[in-house]
């Protein structure tokens, strides 16, 4: 493809593309003439990666260059994870605590269909706060809604064999676990803390344990996938490498 098509498909200017090439973060195109060059789908993918890292993670070009270089030595599964994270997660969302007002706004912000929003509220996965006859959704609820919509988008939704009630079961188990742990902490002396100390300790422990659950789940799933791939190697299309 010509540079004009590359610009159209990526939304990046000609000057920016040349800048990326000069900085070594974007591969050089194949020269087809004195002032012409041929770009490929690989250039489209590379530019989308660079854009995601700049817009979602605010990383400078030298850091992006190092990340892209490192990805070339990683497994396919690690590259898939990397690509999904940079395109779908914005660390800034974790730092800006805002809420969405109304169900219509929530569905627009998350991409979640109305019937699934109703179901998630019924299952207490999404828990809106009703104020003056109107639903207010927290930032956590918005992120959860986006993730549930993404499950269907990438092919792990109900149409693909996933039972959505598993989300209900998991949330119920986790809610019970959290309640019991909080009770233990209170019995261990947290109830004697000042309000300020309790808020600080609660905030710190919340973020710490949230990260633990994220990483332990990710670790366990990766281990199970490796076992599955190892035992089913050669049974599919032959592309069994991670």
Phi, psi and omega per residue, in radians:
X1 nan 2.669 3.105
X2 -1.431 2.917 -3.087
X3 -1.111 -0.519 3.128
X4 -1.104 -0.704 3.107
X5 -1.218 -0.663 3.098
X6 -1.067 -0.734 3.110
X7 -1.075 -0.754 -3.109
X8 -1.151 -0.700 -3.068
X9 -1.352 -0.378 -3.093
X10 -1.931 -0.307 -3.092
X11 1.276 0.391 -3.115
X12 -1.968 2.465 -3.098
X13 -1.281 2.839 3.110
X14 -1.053 -0.726 -3.137
X15 -1.100 -0.707 -3.137
X16 -1.163 -0.708 3.107
X17 -1.056 -0.804 3.121
X18 -1.113 -0.628 3.105
X19 -1.121 -0.776 3.116
X20 -1.051 -0.696 3.138
X21 -1.173 -0.773 3.126
X22 -1.050 -0.670 -3.112
X23 -1.368 -0.141 3.096
X24 1.407 0.218 -3.140
X25 -1.600 -0.283 3.094
X26 -2.150 2.296 -3.116
X27 -1.079 2.573 3.129
X28 -1.239 2.465 3.111
X29 -1.365 2.925 3.095
X30 -1.431 2.177 -3.135
X31 -1.237 2.264 3.106
X32 -2.019 -0.089 3.131
X33 -3.029 -3.100 -3.105
X34 -1.050 -0.734 -3.108
X35 -2.168 0.358 -3.137
X36 -2.241 2.666 -3.140
X37 -2.586 2.720 -3.119
X38 -1.892 2.146 3.107
X39 -1.807 2.747 -3.082
X40 -2.164 3.116 3.074
X41 -1.047 -0.533 3.118
X42 -1.042 -0.658 3.113
X43 -1.187 -0.650 3.080
X44 -1.059 -0.845 -3.124
X45 -1.099 -0.728 -3.139
X46 -1.096 -0.764 -3.125
X47 -1.155 -0.684 3.096
X48 -1.090 -0.649 3.088
X49 -1.131 -0.806 3.136
X50 -1.065 -0.786 3.131
X51 -1.057 -0.767 -3.131
X52 -1.092 -0.738 -3.129
X53 -1.186 -0.594 3.135
X54 -1.345 -0.771 -3.046
X55 -1.414 -0.631 -3.086
X56 -1.626 -0.479 -3.073
X57 -2.082 -0.113 3.083
X58 0.991 0.684 -3.108
X59 -1.562 2.492 3.076
X60 -1.312 2.795 -3.091
X61 -0.973 -0.777 3.141
X62 -1.011 -0.664 3.125
X63 -1.233 -0.724 3.107
X64 -1.054 -0.710 3.126
X65 -1.037 -0.756 3.128
X66 -1.133 -0.739 -3.136
X67 -1.092 -0.797 -3.121
X68 -1.132 -0.695 3.109
X69 -1.096 -0.712 -3.131
X70 -1.174 -0.608 -3.113
X71 -1.096 -0.460 -3.114
X72 -1.148 -0.357 -3.111
X73 -1.740 0.010 -3.071
X74 -1.672 2.870 -3.118
X75 -1.245 2.902 3.127
X76 -1.078 -0.721 -3.118
X77 -1.111 -0.680 3.111
X78 -1.165 -0.654 3.115
X79 -1.193 -0.667 3.086
X80 -1.091 -0.752 3.127
X81 -1.099 -0.781 3.138
X82 -1.023 -0.839 -3.094
X83 -1.113 -0.741 -3.129
X84 -1.145 -0.737 -3.116
X85 -1.125 -0.793 -3.069
X86 -1.230 -0.447 -3.124
X87 -1.527 -0.437 -2.973
X88 -2.030 -0.220 -3.088
X89 -2.125 2.342 3.136
X90 -2.129 1.945 -3.139
X91 -0.929 -0.523 -3.127
X92 -1.069 -0.536 3.120
X93 -1.065 -0.509 -3.133
X94 -1.332 -0.307 -3.061
X95 -1.784 -0.353 -3.138
X96 -1.758 1.907 -3.097
X97 -1.616 1.719 3.128
X98 -2.276 2.797 -3.132
X99 -2.141 2.792 -3.140
X100 -1.905 2.338 -3.040
X101 -1.776 1.960 3.077
X102 1.696 2.595 -3.097
X103 -1.176 -0.658 -3.140
X104 -1.081 -0.774 3.124
X105 -1.137 -0.643 3.121
X106 -1.110 -0.784 -3.136
X107 -1.136 -0.654 3.097
X108 -1.161 -0.646 -3.102
X109 -1.313 -0.480 -3.029
X110 -1.908 -0.433 -3.052
X111 1.438 0.151 -3.126
X112 -1.433 2.296 3.137
X113 -1.202 2.682 -3.066
X114 -1.026 -0.742 -3.095
X115 -1.114 -0.567 3.117
X116 -1.373 -0.555 3.061
X117 -1.110 -0.778 3.113
X118 -1.034 -0.745 -3.127
X119 -1.166 -0.721 -3.123
X120 -1.176 -0.592 3.063
X121 -1.211 -0.734 3.115
X122 -1.053 -0.684 -3.122
X123 -1.475 0.001 3.135
X124 1.070 0.554 3.006
X125 -1.480 -0.769 2.974
X126 -1.844 2.193 -3.053
X127 -2.183 1.634 -3.138
X128 -1.302 2.585 3.048
X129 -1.741 2.142 -3.103
X130 -1.550 2.100 3.104
X131 -2.309 2.155 -3.141
X132 0.947 0.826 3.086
X133 1.166 0.335 -3.127
X134 -2.336 2.523 -3.131
X135 -1.509 2.332 3.047
X136 -2.064 2.221 -3.102
X137 -1.902 2.332 -3.133
X138 -1.291 2.939 3.086
X139 -1.063 -0.667 3.096
X140 -1.060 -0.741 3.115
X141 -1.083 -0.700 3.130
X142 -1.105 -0.798 3.130
X143 -1.092 -0.750 3.111
X144 -1.083 -0.752 3.112
X145 -1.046 -0.742 3.109
X146 -1.090 -0.738 -3.129
X147 -1.114 -0.720 3.131
X148 -1.130 -0.717 3.087
X149 -1.125 -0.673 3.126
X150 -1.133 -0.568 3.130
X151 -1.003 -0.781 3.129
X152 -1.215 -0.658 -3.088
X153 -1.122 -0.681 -3.081
X154 -1.603 -0.024 3.031
X155 1.740 0.498 3.048
X156 -2.247 0.633 3.136
X157 -1.752 -2.961 -3.111
X158 -0.986 -0.654 -3.128
X159 -1.184 -0.292 -3.106
X160 -1.797 0.172 3.075
X161 1.795 -0.057 3.138
X162 -1.424 2.300 3.103
X163 -1.543 1.924 -3.089
X164 -1.063 -0.348 3.119
X165 -1.150 -0.298 3.060
X166 -1.090 -0.563 3.081
X167 -1.135 -0.700 3.094
X168 -1.104 -0.818 -3.119
X169 -1.102 -0.774 -3.134
X170 -1.098 -0.773 -3.140
X171 -1.102 -0.701 3.133
X172 -1.108 -0.787 3.119
X173 -1.099 -0.778 -3.113
X174 -1.157 -0.669 3.116
X175 -1.081 -0.738 3.099
X176 -1.130 -0.705 3.117
X177 -1.088 -0.786 -3.136
X178 -1.104 -0.773 -3.129
X179 -1.079 -0.755 3.138
X180 -1.151 -0.736 3.137
X181 -1.129 -0.734 3.129
X182 -1.082 -0.707 3.115
X183 -1.088 -0.715 3.120
X184 -1.103 -0.752 3.139
X185 -1.101 -0.712 3.129
X186 -1.114 -0.703 3.115
X187 -1.205 -0.399 -3.133
X188 -1.505 0.021 3.059
X189 2.162 -0.103 3.140
X190 -1.113 -0.514 -3.107
X191 -1.191 -0.206 3.129
X192 -1.644 -0.074 3.136
X193 -1.282 2.741 3.016
X194 -1.224 2.849 -3.125
X195 -1.020 -0.734 -3.127
X196 -1.116 -0.765 3.121
X197 -1.114 -0.708 -3.119
X198 -1.147 -0.722 3.117
X199 -1.119 -0.758 3.141
X200 -1.113 -0.857 -3.125
X201 -1.098 -0.734 3.140
X202 -1.109 -0.734 3.140
X203 -1.130 -0.781 -3.129
X204 -1.117 -0.798 -3.115
X205 -1.176 -0.598 3.107
X206 -1.067 -0.866 -3.119
X207 -1.161 -0.702 -3.131
X208 -1.099 -0.865 -3.110
X209 -1.220 -0.548 3.078
X210 -1.087 -0.759 3.103
X211 -1.143 -0.663 3.119
X212 -1.075 -0.846 -3.122
X213 -1.097 -0.681 3.117
X214 -1.057 -0.865 -3.046
X215 -1.319 -0.603 3.130
X216 -1.212 -0.668 3.095
X217 -1.126 -0.808 -3.140
X218 -1.052 -0.747 3.133
X219 -1.080 -0.837 -3.108
X220 -1.125 -0.723 3.130
X221 -1.127 -0.747 3.123
X222 -1.086 -0.708 3.118
X223 -1.092 -0.751 -3.140
X224 -1.168 -0.678 3.103
X225 -1.117 -0.713 3.120
X226 -1.070 -0.744 3.109
X227 -1.097 -0.747 -3.126
X228 -1.112 -0.827 -3.130
X229 -1.077 -0.692 -3.130
X230 -1.130 -0.662 -3.084
X231 -1.501 -0.292 -3.125
X232 -1.967 0.248 -3.125
X233 -1.014 2.323 3.091
X234 1.494 -0.096 -3.099
X235 -1.544 -0.243 3.138
X236 -1.803 -2.092 -3.101
X237 -1.686 0.147 3.133
X238 1.571 -0.139 -3.133
X239 -1.607 1.251 -2.998
X240 -1.745 -0.029 -3.137
X241 -1.244 2.523 3.091
X242 -1.341 nan nan
